[in-house]
Amino acid sequence: MNIKLLGFLVFCFMGLKIFAQQTSKDFFERGTVKYHLDDYKAAIIDFNQGIEIAHSNQFPKNKKTKDNPTFDKQLASAYLKRGLCKIKLDDKKNGCLDIDKALYMGDEKAHREKEKYCKEYF
């Protein structure tokens, strides 16, 4: 095979791979769908992947507010939903830790869920 053709094919393949990389938002959205389908274990896996990507790549670039430098709406929502999934799977302690983190990050819905599920932990 011609070296130039081989190089071109490798370049195209790498370009497709980079284009196909998923963002934290992709994982959060897929996890949310699985959450609503009551597939909590699969939702947790997606939320874990999205949270990991957000912390390693995107989180430092996200907009933060002056009052809450850790605020990231999507990330906070992912922590909340992951916490609710854990609670549904009878891992209440770790679920409440995620809900508390979502609350700290500024998710307004987290307060209601914390009151509902986590009174004995905080």
N, C-alpha and C positions, 0 to 999 in steps of 0.2 A: 504494500500500500504506500502510496506517495506520502512523504513526510508532511508536506503542506496540508494535504487532505486530512491526515491523521490529526495534525495540530488544530485544524479548523473544527473537526468533530469534537475533540476534547474541549476546546474553547466553548462550543455551543452547549455541550453537556454541562459544563460548569456553570454557564450562564443560566441554564434552566434550573439547575439545583439551587443556585442563589435566589432566583426568582420564586421558587417554590417553598422557600423557608417560611415557616409559620411564625407569626408574631405572638406575643403574649395575649393580645386581643383575640386572635384566632382561637387560642386555647380557652380563654375565658368564655367566649361565645359558645364554643362546643360544650364546655362544662356546664354552662347554664341550660342548654338544651337537654343534656343528660339529667341534670337535676330535676327539670320539669317532667321528665319521663320516669322519674323515680329510680334511675340507674345511678345510685349514689356512689358506689365504688368507682365506676368509670368516670363520673364527674370529678371525684377527688383526684384521680390521676391527671385529668386535664387541668384542673386548677393548680395542682402541684407544678406541672410543666410550665404553665403560664406565669406563675409566681416566680419560678426559677429564672425564666427568661427576663421577666420584668426587673428582677433584682440584678441580674448580671449584665443586661444590655441597655434596657430602656429606662429603668427607674431614675437614674441620675439626670436624664434629659427631660423628664416629665415636669409639667408646671406645678409649682408648689405655692402655697399661699404664705403670706407673711406670718399669719397667726399659727399655721400648722405646716411646718416645712416637710412633713412626711406625707402630706395629702396627695393622693392620686386616686381619683374616683373609681377607675376600673380595678385597680389593685385592691382597694379597700372593699369593693363589692365582691371580688373573688375570695378574699379572706372570709367575708360574711357567709357567702354561699358554701364555701368549703366547710366552715364551721357548722352550718345547718346540716350538711351532708353527714358529717361526723356524728352529730347528735341523732340523726335518723338511724345511724348504724350503731347506736348505743355506746358511742365514745364521747360521752357528754363533757368530760373534763377537757379533752383536747379541742372539742368543738367550741366550748366556751372560751378557751384561749384565743382561738381564731376570731370569734365574735368580738372579744375585747380588743384585739388588734385592729379589727375593722373600725370599731368605735374610736379608738385612739387616732386612726388615720382619717377620721372625719365622715364616716358613713353614718348618715342620720338614721337609717333603718336599724342599725346595729343596736341602738339603745333599746328599742322595743323588743328585739329578740333576746337581748341580754336579760331584760326584766322577765321575759316569759320563761326562759330556759335555765338561767345561770345564777339565780339568787343565792344558792348555797356556796358558790365558788368565789363570790366577790362581795 
